[in-house]
Amino acid sequence: MRRILKKFRRDTRGTVALLAGLSAIPLLLAAGVAVDMARASHENMAFQAAVDAAALALAASDLSDLDGVTQAQMPSRMAQLTDMAKKYISTNYTPHFHDDTQIQVNVEVSTDGTVAVQGFHDFPTAIMRIVGINELDLGADAQVKKSAGLTENIEVILVMDTTGSMSLNNKMVDAKAAAKLLLQEVLGAKTTDVHLKFALVPFSGSVNLGPSFPTAGVIDTTGVATVSKLNFTNTTTWHNAYAWTQLKQKNALNQTVALPWNGCVEARLGAYATDDTAPSTGTPNTLFTPYFAPDEPETSTNYTNRYITTSGTPNELTGLGSSPSDSQRQKNQAKYVNKLLTATAVSDPGPWKNCAASSIVPLTGSRATIEAGIDAMEPRGNTVLPEGLAWGWRVLSPTAPFTQGAAYNDKQWRKVVVFMTDGENDVSAGANTLNGSVYTSYGYVTTTLTKNRFGTTSTSAAEPALDTKLLSVCTGIKSKAEMRPNPKNKSEMIPSIELYSIAFQAPTAAANLLKSCATDVDHYYVNAANGEELKEAFRAIGERLKTMYLSD
């Protein structure tokens, strides 16, 4: 026996096989761990996606708005949110390797509006059970910034057509409802939000800044701008702002008092008409001239803005010699001195003819203020598209005359313009041979070219010239945008300023013009054939703005 045992100890045959067999055990275990971890990783990706979806859903829900929720009500509200999160996770997540998963969910809502969802569950192993590891802990968490449903802070400027044609077929009623629908889509039930500002620019042949708009450094009150003295024979003393000071009205006590400027302004000369250059007293033509539509002669019904007759004192002929020409009658400044007029919000004709009936509402966080501005809109006047959109740009701009807008390079704010019209540029309807057009913010077509804002003295060329100017405004707005990462998809670059255009029962040429104006084809909404389609366009834009993003 001793000899046999001694021989066995010295015998090395089969040793390698034995050692290899023993070493295969940890190798097989390592491979098993890799398999289990790969399965767990795949499972966790699906679980994370479900938790992300739950966080987005909670942030979009009014339940996660804790304003007004008392401490006593808080446990019940958090239980509702937790149940909601569990439902979203179970709907969007199906375990691949087991069917008895018990998922734990925690929900938190912080004071800055961040909604956090955490999920946990056990994952059964396969190979790792050999060494006593029967399950792994899987976890996923997501945080969503609840910013009034917005990707970032956003300024939204509504540039709304309020021309006379909007009175047809309840179009103004539909436009008001559509604008409010956009507010509803973005704000929900909220009345204000620090992450959102709105502005409103009603327009027709001109825009109205409001009678109380500050004039210092913005409005040409002394007649220094080139376009301020075009309507009078006496250009030494008379200019648009001065003409307003000469008119009178009766107050509630039947007393004769001054007729105040109503806040409407005219287009500036040259390139200043289509840009956001800040007004400066050092450069007179950057100032804005008070709008003053001249009284036109009584000699023919072809003159559509006749508000001073040939009778009474003063009258159209006051201070003129015998047989004055129509041009002399129209430019006769004497007829305005102490002339008594009746001024109302919709008075027409008058020095306000073809200007928007309601005024601009600058950027504000107050929903009530914007809705009051929408309610005040009334259809009146001809259409000058570039002037309406130019003022949309100036309201958006951080520079004067409106300074509520964030800087163009402010990374915290995005800017959105929504431009809606039912028609095309229109200054020739009602034109006469003396003036070549009706009076609008661009004055008369027949004005000498050095002082002409159309760039042409031809009636037939005036409206195409305005089309070109509109595209100039569109290009100018878009040129201020910079490309930034989409907060929800960092690999996608989107512009910091978006220009949406909406045609509403507009002629084909006008619709095509608006399509060229928009940021891109996706920002143009096809010609709405009726009020319901218009509302859907505004609602869809609101939906695009109302997005959430996962915080880093």
C-alpha positions, 0 to 999 in steps of 0.5 A: 500500500505504501508503494502504491501511494508513493507511486501515486504521488509521483505520477503527474499524468492528468494534472493539467486536465484536473487544474483546467477543470477547477479553473473553469469554475470562476471563468464560467461564473464571470461569463454568467455575471456578464450575461446577467449584467447585460440582461439587467442593463437592457431591462434598466433602459426600458425601466428608465424610459418609463420613469422619464415618461411618468415624470413628463406626465406629472409635470404636465399635469395640474396636480403637480402645481402645488400653489394653494395646497395646504400642509394638511392637503399635501399628503393626499396630493402627493399620494395622487401624484405617486399613484399617477406615476405608478400607472404611467410606469406600468403602462410604459414598462413590461418586464422582459424576464419576470412577471412578478415585479414589485415596483416602488415609486417616490415622487417629489415636487420642489419649490422651483417647479421641478418634478422628480420621479424615482423608481426601484425594483428587484431583478432576478439573476440567472447564473449569479444564483450559483454564488448566492446572488439571487437578484439585483436592485434596478433604479431609475430617476428623472427630473422635469422642470415645470416651466408653465409647459415651456421649453424655456422662458418665451416671449410671444408677440401676436401681430393681428390683422384688424383691417376692415375686411376682418369685419366680414363673416365674423372673422374678427370674432374668430381671430379673437377666439383663436388668439385666446386659444393660444393663451389657453393652450400655453397657460392652462388655467394660470393667469400669469407665469414668470417664464412667459410674456405676451404682447399684442400688435393690432394693425391696419393701415398703421399702428396705435401706440396709445394716447399716453405713450411717452413721447420724449426721445421717441415721437417727433413733436417738433417736426424734425423728421422728413415725413412730418411736414408733407401734409401742409403748405406752410412747412415752417411752422406746421407739422403733424404733431403741431396739427394735432394741437390745433384741433378741438373737441367737446368734453363731457361738460360740453366745454371746448378743449384740445383734441389729444393725439390718439397714439397712431404713428407713421412709417419712418423714411427709407430703411428705418421703416422696416427695421428696429433701429432705436429712435434718437433725437440726434438722427431725426428720421429715426423718430416716429411721426404722429399719424395725421391723415389730411382732410381731403377736398370736398370737390369730389366723392373720389376723396374718401377722407373728407371731414372738413366741409366748405362751410363754417369757420374754419373751413376747407377754403379758409385763407385760400384765394379764389379757385384753389386747386385740389392740392391747395385745398388738401394742404391748407393748414388754416382749416385745422385751427380750432376746428371742432371734431368728434373723436371716438374710438371708431370715428372715420373719417378724420386724422385717424383714418386707416389707423388701428382702432386699438393700441399695442399691448407691450410685453407683459406676464399678465394674461388679463392685460393681453386678453383685454387688448384682444377684446378691444380689437376692432376691424377698421382701415386698409392693410399695410402688412410691413408696418404691422410686422415691423412694430411686432419686431420693435415690441420684440426688440430689447431697444426703444421704443419698447424695452421690455424684450430680452436681449437677442443673445439672452440664452434664457429667453426665446422669442416667438412672433405669430403674424396673422392676416386675412389679406394682402397689402391694400392702399389703392382701393379708394385711390384718386389721381391727386394722391395715388392711394388712400392715406396710410402709415406710408403716406400718399403714393404721389409724394415726391420720391425724396420723401416717398416711403413706398419707393415709387410714385406709381399706384400700380407699383405701390402694393408690390413695393409693400410686398417687398418691404414686408419680406425685408421685415421678415428677413430682418427679424430672422437675421436676429436669431441664433441657432441654439440646442433644442432643450429636449434634444441637444443634438438638434439646433433650433432658432432663438427667434421663431416667426410663424405666419398664418393666412386666414381666407387670404388670396393666394398671392398673400398666402404665398407671401406669408409662406416666404415670410415664416421661419420655414415651411413648418412655421407657415400655417396653410390658408385657414378657410374658416374660423375653426381652421384658424383656431386650430392653427393658433392652438397648434402653435400653442401646443408647439410652445407647450413642451417640457424638457428633462433637466440635466 
